[in-house]
Amino acid sequence: MAEVLDLSSFVEHNAGGAAHMTLAVEGVGCAACIRKIESGLNKLPGVIDARLNFTQRRLAVDWREDEIAAAQIVAALEKIGYRAHPFAPERVEADENRHAKWLLKCLSVAGFAGMNVMLLSVAVWSGNVSDMTRETRDVFHWLSALIALPAAAYAGQPFFQSALRALRSGELNMDVPISVGVVLALGLSLFETATHATHAYFDSALMLLFFLLCGRYLEQMMRRKTRLFAGNLASQKAEFAHRLDANGELTRVPVSAVVPGDQVLVRPGEIVPADGQILTGSSEIDESLVTGETVHRHVNAGAQVYAGCINFSGALTVRVTAAGTGTLVDEVERLLRKAVEAKSRTVRLADRAARLYAPVVHAAAALTAVGWLIAGASPHDSIVAAIAVLIITCPCALALAIPAVQVIAAGQLFRSSIILNSGDAIERFAEIDTVIFDKTGTLTLPDPDLDVGSMDPDLLAHAARLALSSRHPLAAALARHAAENVPYPAAVEEAGRGVRVLIDGKEARLGSAAFCGLPDSDRQLQDRDPGASFMAFSYADRAAFIPIRQALRTDAIAVTQALKARGLDLIILSGDRGEAVGPVAMRLGIKQWLAKLTPAEKIAAIELYKSQGRRVLMVGDGLNDAPALAAAHASLSPITAAHLTQAHADALFLGERLAPVLCAIDVSRRARWLMKQNLWLTVVYNAVAVPIAVAGLVTPLIAALAMSGSSIMVTLNALRARLSMSRDPALKLVQAPAEPVEALVQSVELAS
Amino acid sequence: MNVLVYLVPVALMLGLTGLIAFLWSLKSGQYEDLDGAAVRILPDDDIAD
């Protein structure tokens, strides 16, 4: 590397000249890798410690800054054979880690306390049917109270805090009945203990907390796992920019370190790293990631360019402006805000159940107390029966019913290369009846490919090998067809025109039509085949145009057919021209399509479909799709999508294929069905258990059995998702040929 | 029943010891890299050759 690599934005500086950096490492697969990396780095002078986290594929390095630089460490890793990407841990990730640790602490306290109390409880239960004296039982109950009260106060915090927050904002969530149940069970038990009664429910309260915390922790693990993977992927995708310093020197810096006011150099074939204004140079740029338009735009000094555009022909100097200053970006931001506000109104299944559950259960408990009083029971006995109702209705099963299915479905999606951004997205994916696709980069592959059919294979082989020497983006598509990755040694690139080389004494040229001596102008070709771009190639006396176009994803036709077979309406909304959208729609058999849409028009179209009562899934990747993704009922993006777009999608999918869209819908539908089934299971369970409690027949032993029984029942039912999903043909479609990216998914997957 | 006077405290102390041991292991980061721990036992570079 000729230019200087500057990684200072990733380095943490500690006291005494020590520095720390975290790197996401690619290609770590076995025990030997750990040793190679760690011993390789620890041998370097100045490195204090290098430790690889094998689960996360992340390397933490500490070193002394006066002896070695960050860039040298990355270079050393490259030499050992591992590509490492500096990594700036996100705040969200740190928060989630802390939260997960806290939940685990609560879980362990509830578990250990529950076990010890159960030890005492079993003694009391067996003592009650044999010869235990009242004094001994009281001692055991007091001991239970001594363990249970502080343990519940600590382990119940996640629920108490969330319940308080909900009540303060005037809402009811699942944590409210849980908290009420736990507090009343403990209060009643304390009172019973003080009055030397036979039954106390300390073990029930702790067991309830233990089961619920298990559910919470699993949910948290699922979220952490996807966040971790997304974080690694983001750092691998992170691009570098060439920053021009005041004295004209070039420094390679990570894009995240570029600030407004900086000047960056964008060479042909590179991606524009940030929004900005062109200072010098003129070029053709490909804005398909931003607008969906596949025809290149000619830009001159003074023009606005957006991050994510590909620079085609000339070097540009760009002054970076603050993100969101361009008219397009402003528009997208404004539409986004509106769409996001509208979306927060959808209600989750779990909250709906909670809203119904809490009043019903509390009313049932109150009625029990009143009923027993009227029947002539003492106030004490009536209240005991009422609290038994609260304990036995067991919010436990209800609180596990949905998360348990969510965790399993999310794992299934993860294995099918789909990363969920939000857990409740599964419910929304299940509800959709219309799928709207963006064209460029979604139905088609993000990188263009060439039509091989029309070319002489011999000519193609020469052209492909010559393309290896070119930095032109279209040449990259051609170069992928080269038999082996060996460029012609003497190839010469003429900036903005093409590459040429002598093969067996005859000259071969690849580039523009004029450069290759072909008469036809680009314009006429464009008219004949509007979807394609062309490169010219000449070798000796032979010459040809090589059409390069956006290719459909390999399984696009199969997937759209399968979606239609599931009764879904398919629509294409594209920002590209009609001539480019029409043929794609026809090949896929999609009758409804609209072209040349602005972001506002996309939203308007989605709103129209929504007003017809449809639930829309938007699949898109461009910056212009971001508001539409936020406005739709559910949304999906390929991992190649623009950053802003990714942030607003409910889920991202990896890989070259479209099958994950089908898979997301299938898995989610089945998951939602299981969620509903689980909710009905708890209803049935309560229909049996509540009359027993109302009749005043519940002993702590029955409560303990009912509680664990119902929780296990619901969890086992959720596990069925795994069985039925693994038989799904759509999943097979996704998992069949192993792609490198899927291997990556599997290698990052944590122990589950 | 006099045996309870020391058996119960012993049982509770054992439970508490277990809890403290778990919290200590959590705090010292032993659950940060579960897969790594599993493969790190494989290389036998601690054996002198």
HADDOCK unambig.tbl for C-alpha pairs under 7 A between the chains (distance, minus, plus):
assign (segid A and resid 31 and name CA) (segid B and resid 39 and name CA) 5.19 0.50 0.50
assign (segid A and resid 31 and name CA) (segid B and resid 40 and name CA) 5.97 0.50 0.50
assign (segid A and resid 31 and name CA) (segid B and resid 42 and name CA) 6.63 0.50 0.50
assign (segid A and resid 31 and name CA) (segid B and resid 43 and name CA) 6.89 0.50 0.50
assign (segid A and resid 53 and name CA) (segid B and resid 33 and name CA) 5.69 0.50 0.50
assign (segid A and resid 53 and name CA) (segid B and resid 36 and name CA) 6.42 0.50 0.50
assign (segid A and resid 54 and name CA) (segid B and resid 33 and name CA) 6.27 0.50 0.50
assign (segid A and resid 54 and name CA) (segid B and resid 35 and name CA) 6.16 0.50 0.50
assign (segid A and resid 54 and name CA) (segid B and resid 36 and name CA) 4.54 0.50 0.50
assign (segid A and resid 55 and name CA) (segid B and resid 33 and name CA) 5.24 0.50 0.50
assign (segid A and resid 55 and name CA) (segid B and resid 34 and name CA) 6.47 0.50 0.50
assign (segid A and resid 55 and name CA) (segid B and resid 35 and name CA) 5.16 0.50 0.50
assign (segid A and resid 55 and name CA) (segid B and resid 36 and name CA) 5.92 0.50 0.50
assign (segid A and resid 105 and name CA) (segid B and resid 23 and name CA) 6.87 0.50 0.50
assign (segid A and resid 109 and name CA) (segid B and resid 19 and name CA) 6.97 0.50 0.50
assign (segid A and resid 112 and name CA) (segid B and resid 15 and name CA) 6.64 0.50 0.50
assign (segid A and resid 112 and name CA) (segid B and resid 19 and name CA) 6.38 0.50 0.50
assign (segid A and resid 116 and name CA) (segid B and resid 15 and name CA) 6.90 0.50 0.50
